[in-house]
Amino acid sequence: MENYYTPKEISDKLKLNIRTIYKWIREGRVNAVKLGDVWRISESELNRLLKGGE
């Protein structure tokens, strides 16, 4: 099963402002799923970002 992260966890890992992550989600640059009130980003999407696929 794949792990999912909050935008805050992603911003900490990438050392970016959390607003940048939310902006990327709005622009469609980051694939995310909204579960209730919280966005979640998959581990495979995180790996894509870390490899420079952004």
C-alpha positions in Angstrom: 0.0 0.0 0.0 1.3 3.4 -0.9 2.0 6.1 1.7 0.4 9.5 1.6 1.7 12.8 3.0 0.2 16.1 4.0 1.3 19.2 2.2 3.1 20.2 5.4 5.1 17.0 5.4 6.0 17.6 1.7 7.0 21.2 2.3 9.3 20.0 5.1 10.9 17.3 3.0 11.4 19.7 0.0 12.3 22.6 2.2 9.7 24.8 0.5 7.0 27.1 1.9 3.7 25.3 2.4 2.0 27.9 0.3 4.1 26.8 -2.6 2.9 23.3 -2.3 -0.8 24.4 -2.2 -0.1 26.7 -5.2 1.3 23.7 -7.1 -1.8 21.6 -6.2 -4.1 24.4 -7.5 -2.1 24.7 -10.7 -2.1 20.9 -11.2 1.7 20.7 -11.0 1.4 18.3 -8.1 -1.2 15.4 -8.1 -3.0 15.4 -4.8 -6.2 13.9 -3.4 -8.5 15.7 -1.1 -9.8 13.5 1.7 -12.4 15.5 3.7 -10.7 18.8 4.5 -7.1 17.6 4.0 -5.0 17.2 0.9 -2.8 14.1 0.6 0.1 13.6 -1.8 1.2 10.1 -2.7 4.7 8.8 -2.1 5.1 8.2 -5.9 4.3 11.9 -6.5 6.8 12.9 -3.9 9.4 10.7 -5.6 8.6 12.4 -8.9 9.2 15.8 -7.3 12.4 14.7 -5.7 13.7 13.4 -9.1 13.1 16.8 -10.6 9.9 15.9 -12.5 8.3 19.1 -11.3 
